[in-house]
Amino acid sequence: MRFRLLRRNLLALLGVAFVVVTLLLSTRVLVVSEQESDIELPGTVTDRNRDSLSCDTFRFRYDSLDGLRQSVYGANYKQCVLNAEKFPGEPQLVLVVQVHNRPEYLKLLIRSLERAAEVHSFLLIFSHDYISEEMNRIVRGITFCKVLQIYFPFSTQLYPHEFPGQDPRDCPRDLSKDRALKTGCLNARHPDSYGHYREAFITQTKHHWWWKLHFVWERVHAMQGYSGFAIFLEEDNYILPDFFSFHKLMAEFKKTCSDCDLLALGNHNDLSDFTSLSNQVLTTGWLSTKHNIGMGISREVYYKLMGCSDEYCTYDDYNWDWTLQHLSGTCISKPLKVLAALGSRVLHTGDCGLHQKESCNPERALKRAEEIVLKAKSSLFPQSLVLSAAETVEHKAHMKNGGWGDIRDHILCKNYAKRL
């Protein structure tokens, strides 16, 4: 009997001891776990530093086409904003620059941006359709404001021998449709309105512009909640020092023009009369040849344009701006109305481009731009704006330029919003 009691007591004691030890160990584990949760061990990634660390360690792979494609998708996914810690807070103005491969002109634009008043409050978004170490190095050298680089993922560089690049099985540009059907080239059934077949380098700019418009307003994290205008520029533009000040005046003036859709901070006129035009604006219908430089687009107008995605993507004109003019007054029943600066705050420095590859002279372009800015200096930073004219807003039809007849371009263009 005594042996049974001792054995029972021993088992009870062991049971209690087990419970006590378990509780002590559990408590210690919890304490250690809580302490160690604050320790960032070398080589580990916590929730708090995952984004910054991934941006710090992200590198473009230039060694292969596949590596370049993966880098593009990685960069568009990570969206690393340069100088974000140096310039915290929401941007006061967003500039979106479409970039190809003219590094010397891009340097001119960046020089003008660096000299612009209040540039530290900008977010610069560079949208590339050509990737190189030189172009990336130039952009990443910017230290005066926040910078984001995005990359058009369907460029001819990334797909050099297949659509959307130039597939060797594609029909030659000037081949007749009858001959094309007999040879069986890929796009034989889809020449443009003038009987020509697509050229990839010609179609890319329109693709890039539409993709960029969608990506900026829908996918860029830094744009979420932004309620201002995005100003669209190109790599061969050059802005005047009072660009931001003038934009603020235009945005305020627009409140008196409730049916104005777009801003145009630039034009293609020379600045010989800048002194008298510096503070003047006009309202008129948007025209491709006049208002496609320094164009300000709001989120509301973006939605209006995206409602015409099918029309944009199937209209047989390889120019994004002529296509936009076609939409204004057709798919968009009320023609787009623009508030336009008469004294341009954007200069066009490029003396070569898509159709002209020779006679590029960035040094001459810089000298001319600096001379213009020097002459305009005394007339910059007006205190208020004056409406010089309110012109009739009407749809102005034009002859389409073709180059956009291939159904593959139509399908890709319409699917950007679904695929990104």
Backbone torsions as a table, in degrees:
resi	resn	phi	psi	omega
1	MET	NA	-48.7	-179.5
2	ARG	-60.1	-38.9	-179.7
3	PHE	-63.2	-39.8	179.2
4	ARG	-66.0	-38.2	178.9
5	LEU	-66.4	-42.0	179.0
6	LEU	-62.9	-42.5	179.9
7	ARG	-63.8	-39.5	179.0
8	ARG	-64.7	-42.4	179.4
9	ASN	-65.6	-39.3	179.4
10	LEU	-63.8	-42.0	178.4
11	LEU	-63.8	-40.0	178.5
12	ALA	-64.0	-42.4	-179.8
13	LEU	-63.5	-42.7	178.0
14	LEU	-62.8	-37.6	178.8
15	GLY	-64.2	-44.7	179.3
16	VAL	-63.7	-44.2	-179.6
17	ALA	-60.4	-40.4	179.5
18	PHE	-61.5	-43.5	179.6
19	VAL	-63.6	-43.8	-178.4
20	VAL	-63.1	-47.4	-179.7
21	VAL	-61.3	-41.8	179.1
22	THR	-60.7	-42.9	179.1
23	LEU	-64.5	-42.0	179.0
24	LEU	-62.6	-45.3	179.1
25	LEU	-64.1	-40.8	179.3
26	SER	-62.9	-43.0	-179.8
27	THR	-62.8	-43.0	180.0
28	ARG	-63.7	-41.1	179.0
29	VAL	-62.3	-41.9	179.4
30	LEU	-64.0	-42.4	-179.1
31	VAL	-64.7	-47.2	179.8
32	VAL	-62.6	-40.0	-179.8
33	SER	-62.3	-41.7	-179.8
34	GLU	-65.7	-38.6	-179.9
35	GLN	-69.1	-43.4	-176.2
36	GLU	-72.2	-19.8	179.3
37	SER	-66.3	-20.0	178.7
38	ASP	-90.7	-2.7	-177.8
39	ILE	-98.1	127.2	177.2
40	GLU	-99.3	102.6	-176.3
41	LEU	-72.7	147.7	177.8
42	PRO	-57.5	135.5	177.6
43	GLY	83.4	-0.3	178.3
44	THR	-106.5	160.1	-180.0
45	VAL	-125.8	118.2	177.5
46	THR	-95.6	169.7	179.3
47	ASP	-60.3	-32.8	-174.4
48	ARG	-74.5	-29.9	-177.3
49	ASN	-114.7	10.3	-176.5
50	ARG	-61.7	-46.2	-176.4
51	ASP	-67.0	-47.2	-177.2
52	SER	-67.7	-38.0	-179.1
53	LEU	-68.2	-40.1	-179.6
54	SER	-64.8	-35.5	177.2
55	CYS	-70.4	-38.9	179.9
56	ASP	-64.3	-34.0	-174.8
57	THR	-97.5	-7.1	-177.8
58	PHE	-71.0	131.3	179.0
59	ARG	-134.7	140.3	175.2
60	PHE	-71.6	142.0	174.4
61	ARG	-104.3	110.4	-178.5
62	TYR	-98.6	-0.2	-169.5
63	ASP	-77.0	-20.9	-178.2
64	SER	-151.5	160.7	179.1
65	LEU	-64.0	-41.5	178.6
66	ASP	-64.2	-40.8	177.7
67	GLY	-63.9	-37.2	178.8
68	LEU	-66.7	-41.8	178.3
69	ARG	-62.4	-45.3	179.1
70	GLN	-62.4	-37.6	178.9
71	SER	-63.7	-40.7	179.6
72	VAL	-62.4	-47.9	179.7
73	TYR	-65.4	-37.8	178.0
74	GLY	-64.4	-43.5	-179.9
75	ALA	-65.2	-41.3	179.2
76	ASN	-67.7	-28.2	178.7
77	TYR	-79.4	-44.0	-176.3
78	LYS	-74.2	-39.3	178.9
79	GLN	52.0	59.1	-179.4
80	CYS	-73.4	118.8	179.5
81	VAL	-91.9	116.1	178.2
82	LEU	-74.0	145.8	176.2
83	ASN	65.6	19.1	-177.3
84	ALA	-64.1	-38.2	-179.4
85	GLU	-72.3	-31.7	-179.8
86	LYS	-71.9	-32.7	-178.0
87	PHE	-127.6	76.4	-178.5
88	PRO	-72.5	168.5	177.6
89	GLY	95.8	171.0	-178.6
90	GLU	-75.8	145.7	178.5
91	PRO	-68.7	145.7	175.3
92	GLN	-88.7	-20.9	177.8
93	LEU	-153.5	139.2	178.3
94	VAL	-112.9	125.1	174.6
95	LEU	-111.9	130.9	-179.3
96	VAL	-115.8	117.2	-174.6
97	VAL	-111.0	120.8	175.9
98	GLN	-85.5	123.9	-169.9
99	VAL	-122.1	134.2	172.5
100	HIS	-112.2	-106.4	-175.5
101	ASN	-145.4	58.0	175.4
102	ARG	-125.7	77.6	-171.6
103	PRO	-58.6	-37.1	-177.1
104	GLU	-67.6	-36.1	177.1
105	TYR	-73.1	-36.0	176.1
106	LEU	-61.0	-38.7	177.8
107	LYS	-62.2	-37.2	178.1
108	LEU	-64.1	-43.5	178.1
109	LEU	-60.6	-46.5	-178.6
110	ILE	-63.3	-37.6	176.6
111	ARG	-60.6	-42.4	179.7
112	SER	-68.0	-36.1	178.0
113	LEU	-64.5	-42.0	-178.7
114	GLU	-61.7	-28.4	-178.7
115	ARG	-90.8	-3.5	-178.3
116	ALA	-75.2	141.1	178.7
117	ALA	-64.3	138.9	175.7
118	GLU	61.8	27.2	-177.4
119	VAL	-63.7	-23.0	-179.8
120	HIS	-61.5	-18.2	-179.0
121	SER	-92.3	2.6	-177.9
122	PHE	-85.5	154.8	160.1
123	LEU	-113.1	117.7	176.5
124	LEU	-96.9	123.9	175.9
125	ILE	-112.3	117.2	177.2
126	PHE	-101.1	120.6	-178.9
127	SER	-107.1	111.6	-172.0
128	HIS	-100.0	139.4	167.1
129	ASP	-116.8	7.8	172.0
130	TYR	-140.0	129.3	-175.5
131	ILE	-110.5	126.8	174.3
132	SER	-149.1	157.2	177.9
133	GLU	-62.3	-37.1	-179.0
134	GLU	-64.6	-47.0	-179.1
135	MET	-64.7	-42.3	178.0
136	ASN	-64.0	-39.8	-179.4
137	ARG	-64.5	-40.3	179.4
138	ILE	-61.2	-48.2	-177.7
139	VAL	-67.4	-41.3	-177.3
140	ARG	-73.5	-7.0	174.5
141	GLY	-83.4	-4.3	179.3
142	ILE	-72.3	129.1	-178.6
143	THR	-123.9	-0.5	-169.7
144	PHE	-96.4	-2.3	176.5
145	CYS	-166.4	178.8	177.8
146	LYS	-74.8	143.1	-175.5
147	VAL	-136.6	135.9	173.4
148	LEU	-129.7	134.2	174.3
149	GLN	-108.6	130.0	172.9
150	ILE	-123.3	160.2	-170.6
151	TYR	-135.2	125.8	177.6
152	PHE	-64.6	114.9	-170.0
153	PRO	-83.7	1.8	-178.5
154	PHE	-123.7	39.2	-176.4
155	SER	-79.7	161.9	177.3
156	THR	-66.6	-25.8	177.0
157	GLN	-66.1	-39.4	-177.6
158	LEU	-80.5	-21.7	179.9
159	TYR	-131.6	66.8	-171.6
160	PRO	-69.4	-25.4	-174.1
161	HIS	-125.4	21.3	176.5
162	GLU	-154.2	158.4	178.0
163	PHE	-60.4	138.8	9.7
164	PRO	-83.5	5.4	169.0
165	GLY	-77.9	-162.5	-177.5
166	GLN	-96.4	103.8	178.3
167	ASP	-74.3	133.3	178.8
168	PRO	-61.3	-16.0	178.2
169	ARG	-89.6	-2.6	177.3
170	ASP	-68.6	156.7	178.3
171	CYS	-72.9	137.4	172.9
172	PRO	-58.8	148.2	-173.5
173	ARG	-51.0	-46.5	-170.4
174	ASP	-99.7	11.2	178.0
175	LEU	-70.9	137.7	178.7
176	SER	-69.1	155.4	-178.2
177	LYS	-64.6	-40.0	178.6
178	ASP	-59.1	-46.5	-179.8
179	ARG	-66.3	-37.7	179.7
180	ALA	-63.5	-42.3	179.2
181	LEU	-64.2	-35.3	179.7
182	LYS	-71.3	-38.1	-179.1
183	THR	-77.9	-21.9	177.8
184	GLY	77.6	24.0	176.6
185	CYS	-64.2	156.7	-165.1
186	LEU	-55.8	-45.1	-172.7
187	ASN	-107.1	33.0	-174.8
188	ALA	-57.3	-31.5	-176.1
189	ARG	-84.6	-1.7	-171.0
190	HIS	-133.0	61.6	169.6
191	PRO	-74.5	171.4	177.8
192	ASP	-83.4	-172.7	-175.7
193	SER	-63.3	-16.7	-177.5
194	TYR	-110.4	12.9	176.4
195	GLY	82.7	12.3	-179.5
196	HIS	-101.3	150.1	177.6
197	TYR	-97.4	157.3	-171.5
198	ARG	-59.9	147.7	168.9
199	GLU	-121.2	121.8	-170.6
200	ALA	-58.8	-41.8	-177.3
201	PHE	-67.3	-22.6	177.5
202	ILE	-78.1	-38.8	-175.6
203	THR	-77.9	-18.8	-170.8
204	GLN	-61.9	-41.1	-174.5
205	THR	-62.3	-42.0	179.2
206	LYS	-66.7	-42.1	175.1
207	HIS	-57.0	-51.3	-175.6
208	HIS	-60.3	-43.0	-176.9
209	TRP	-62.3	-43.0	-177.7
210	TRP	-71.2	-41.6	176.3
211	TRP	-60.4	-45.4	-178.9
212	LYS	-61.1	-45.2	-179.9
213	LEU	-57.6	-46.8	179.6
214	HIS	-66.7	-47.1	-174.9
215	PHE	-63.5	-41.8	-178.9
216	VAL	-61.6	-47.7	-173.8
217	TRP	-82.4	-24.2	-175.4
218	GLU	-106.6	-31.1	-168.8
219	ARG	-113.2	-22.2	-177.4
220	VAL	-75.0	117.4	-176.7
221	HIS	-60.9	-38.7	-176.6
222	ALA	-67.7	-11.6	178.9
223	MET	-95.0	-7.5	-178.7
224	GLN	-64.8	123.7	-178.4
225	GLY	88.5	-7.6	179.2
226	TYR	-73.7	128.8	-173.7
227	SER	-112.7	4.3	-178.3
228	GLY	-92.6	-163.1	178.2
229	PHE	-89.8	147.4	165.3
230	ALA	-101.2	125.3	-178.8
231	ILE	-97.8	123.8	-174.9
232	PHE	-98.6	124.7	-179.3
233	LEU	-126.4	174.2	173.7
234	GLU	-127.4	165.9	-171.2
235	GLU	-64.0	-20.8	179.6
236	ASP	-102.1	27.6	173.0
237	ASN	-97.6	162.7	-177.8
238	TYR	-146.3	119.7	-174.4
239	ILE	-96.8	153.1	177.6
240	LEU	-83.7	157.5	-174.1
241	PRO	-59.4	-28.1	-177.5
242	ASP	-96.4	24.0	-176.8
243	PHE	-53.7	-50.1	-176.4
244	PHE	-70.1	-42.0	178.4
245	SER	-60.1	-43.2	179.6
246	PHE	-68.1	-37.9	177.1
247	HIS	-60.2	-42.9	179.5
248	LYS	-62.1	-39.4	176.9
249	LEU	-63.8	-41.3	-179.9
250	MET	-66.6	-42.7	-180.0
251	ALA	-61.8	-38.3	178.1
252	GLU	-71.0	-41.1	179.9
253	PHE	-64.7	-32.5	-178.9
254	LYS	-60.2	-25.8	178.8
255	LYS	-61.2	-22.6	176.9
256	THR	-87.8	-4.8	179.4
257	CYS	-124.4	79.8	-171.9
258	SER	-63.9	-23.7	-178.9
259	ASP	-99.6	9.3	174.1
260	CYS	-74.6	132.2	-178.5
261	ASP	-96.9	-44.2	-169.8
262	LEU	-124.0	159.9	169.2
263	LEU	-110.0	149.0	171.2
264	ALA	-131.8	103.3	-178.8
265	LEU	-83.3	-9.0	179.8
266	GLY	-128.7	167.5	170.9
267	ASN	-151.4	176.9	-175.8
268	HIS	-102.0	14.4	177.5
269	ASN	-80.9	157.1	172.9
270	ASP	-74.9	167.7	-175.0
271	LEU	-103.1	29.1	-179.2
272	SER	-64.6	-30.3	179.5
273	ASP	-105.5	25.3	-173.0
274	PHE	-59.7	-38.3	-177.0
275	THR	-57.2	-43.1	-178.5
276	SER	-81.1	-20.4	-175.3
277	LEU	-103.6	-2.9	-170.3
278	SER	-54.4	-37.7	-175.9
279	ASN	-106.0	15.6	-173.9
280	GLN	-106.1	142.5	175.4
281	VAL	-133.5	163.0	173.5
282	LEU	-140.1	159.9	173.3
283	THR	-112.0	138.3	-176.2
284	THR	-164.2	177.1	174.8
285	GLY	-76.2	144.3	-177.0
286	TRP	-70.2	128.9	179.1
287	LEU	-125.4	136.8	-178.4
288	SER	-57.3	-43.4	-173.2
289	THR	-75.9	-10.1	-175.7
290	LYS	-118.7	-32.6	-165.4
291	HIS	-122.2	24.0	-178.2
292	ASN	-97.0	14.2	-177.8
293	ILE	-124.6	126.5	-176.6
294	GLY	65.8	41.0	-174.2
295	MET	-84.3	129.4	179.0
296	GLY	-100.2	123.7	-178.4
297	ILE	-121.3	131.1	176.8
298	SER	-93.2	168.0	178.0
299	ARG	-62.0	-37.0	-179.5
300	GLU	-64.0	-42.9	178.9
301	VAL	-69.8	-34.3	175.0
302	TYR	-56.2	-47.4	179.3
303	TYR	-61.8	-37.0	178.5
304	LYS	-63.4	-42.2	178.8
305	LEU	-67.5	-41.0	-178.2
306	MET	-67.5	-22.4	174.0
307	GLY	-67.6	-13.4	177.9
308	CYS	-110.4	27.3	-176.0
309	SER	-58.5	-44.5	-179.0
310	ASP	-60.7	-42.3	-178.7
311	GLU	-68.4	-43.0	177.8
312	TYR	-59.0	-44.4	-171.8
313	CYS	-78.5	-12.5	-179.7
314	THR	-114.4	-7.9	-178.9
315	TYR	-71.3	128.1	-170.7
316	ASP	-80.9	70.7	173.2
317	ASP	-149.8	124.0	-175.6
318	TYR	-76.2	-5.2	179.5
319	ASN	-92.4	127.8	178.6
320	TRP	-65.9	-37.1	-174.6
321	ASP	-75.0	-39.1	174.9
322	TRP	-66.9	-33.2	175.8
323	THR	-65.2	-41.0	178.7
324	LEU	-62.8	-40.0	177.9
325	GLN	-64.5	-35.5	176.3
326	HIS	-63.8	-41.9	-179.4
327	LEU	-63.3	-34.8	-176.6
328	SER	-70.0	101.5	179.8
329	GLY	105.7	-4.4	174.4
330	THR	-114.9	-86.0	175.6
331	CYS	-61.1	-44.0	172.0
332	ILE	-86.7	103.0	-168.7
333	SER	-59.9	-36.9	177.4
334	LYS	-97.0	117.1	-176.5
335	PRO	-53.3	144.9	-178.9
336	LEU	-65.4	132.7	179.7
337	LYS	-108.2	135.7	-175.2
338	VAL	-121.0	141.4	169.1
339	LEU	-97.5	113.5	-169.0
340	ALA	-118.5	139.0	175.1
341	ALA	-77.4	134.5	174.3
342	LEU	-83.9	-34.9	173.0
343	GLY	-94.1	100.5	-171.2
344	SER	-60.5	134.8	173.2
345	ARG	-98.9	6.4	178.3
346	VAL	-132.5	127.6	175.4
347	LEU	-103.1	149.7	175.8
348	HIS	-103.5	108.6	-175.6
349	THR	-90.2	-20.1	-173.6
350	GLY	-68.1	122.4	174.8
351	ASP	-108.1	14.9	172.8
352	CYS	-153.8	156.8	-176.1
353	GLY	-168.0	-138.1	-173.0
354	LEU	-59.6	-43.0	-174.6
355	HIS	-103.6	-7.2	-178.2
356	GLN	-132.6	112.1	-174.9
357	LYS	-101.4	-12.8	-176.2
358	GLU	-102.7	172.8	177.4
359	SER	65.7	22.9	175.8
360	CYS	-72.8	126.9	-178.4
361	ASN	-142.7	81.0	-177.3
362	PRO	-63.8	-30.4	178.6
363	GLU	-63.8	-43.6	177.4
364	ARG	-64.7	-38.9	179.2
365	ALA	-63.3	-40.5	179.1
366	LEU	-65.2	-44.4	-179.8
367	LYS	-60.1	-43.8	-180.0
368	ARG	-64.1	-42.9	-179.6
369	ALA	-63.4	-42.6	-178.3
370	GLU	-68.2	-34.3	176.2
371	GLU	-65.4	-40.9	179.2
372	ILE	-63.9	-45.4	-179.1
373	VAL	-63.1	-39.7	180.0
374	LEU	-62.8	-43.0	179.2
375	LYS	-67.4	-32.4	-176.6
376	ALA	-85.3	-9.1	-169.3
377	LYS	-51.7	-44.6	-175.8
378	SER	-70.1	-15.0	-177.1
379	SER	-106.8	5.0	178.4
380	LEU	-77.2	165.5	176.8
381	PHE	56.9	55.2	174.2
382	PRO	-63.6	154.0	-177.8
383	GLN	-82.8	-24.3	-179.0
384	SER	-155.9	169.8	-178.9
385	LEU	-112.2	153.5	178.9
386	VAL	-124.0	131.7	177.1
387	LEU	-82.8	112.8	-176.5
388	SER	-85.2	-27.8	-178.6
389	ALA	-163.8	151.8	173.8
390	ALA	-125.4	93.1	-174.1
391	GLU	-80.9	160.1	178.0
392	THR	-64.9	135.5	179.0
393	VAL	-101.2	116.8	-178.3
394	GLU	-148.6	157.2	177.4
395	HIS	-73.2	130.8	178.7
396	LYS	-119.2	104.8	-178.3
397	ALA	-71.0	155.2	177.3
398	HIS	-144.4	165.8	177.6
399	MET	-80.4	122.0	-178.1
400	LYS	-66.5	150.6	-172.0
401	ASN	-93.1	-6.1	-179.5
402	GLY	72.8	-161.7	-179.7
403	GLY	82.8	3.1	-173.0
404	TRP	-139.4	50.9	-178.5
405	GLY	-102.0	-10.9	-174.3
406	ASP	-75.1	126.7	-176.7
407	ILE	-64.9	-24.2	177.5
408	ARG	-65.6	-38.0	175.4
409	ASP	-63.4	-40.5	-179.8
410	HIS	-61.8	-45.8	-176.3
411	ILE	-66.8	-46.7	179.9
412	LEU	-60.3	-46.2	-178.6
413	CYS	-58.8	-43.3	-177.0
414	LYS	-73.5	-16.9	-175.0
415	ASN	-100.6	4.3	178.9
416	TYR	-56.0	-45.0	-177.3
417	ALA	-65.2	-25.6	-178.9
418	LYS	-88.6	-27.3	-170.8
419	ARG	-96.5	-14.1	-174.7
420	LEU	-103.6	NA	NA
